[in-house]
Amino acid sequence: MPHVSIQHFSRTFTEAEKADLVEALTETITRVFGTGAEAVSIAVEPVDPSRWTEEVWQPQIEARPHLLWKQPGYTPNTTTEGTR
């Protein structure tokens, strides 16, 4: 039962963008985990950039590096809001 949780800077997604993200993630997850699409759940949570360090960086990145399969290429001091 893979569950993916994505936290991101607040922005509005079109229905097409949502569908594209869900399709791409579901395809990858089902292939890698060897499970059906019905077993996959995906949560997407916006986080205000001003709260990123305390809500995401410190508790989930800095405090749990052993769980990261990909390290971010930034530090909280260099984080800027995305272009969208």
Helices and strands as residue ranges (DSSP letters): E 3-9, H 15-33, G 37-39, E 41-47, G 49-51, H 52-52, I 53-62, G 65-67, G 76-78
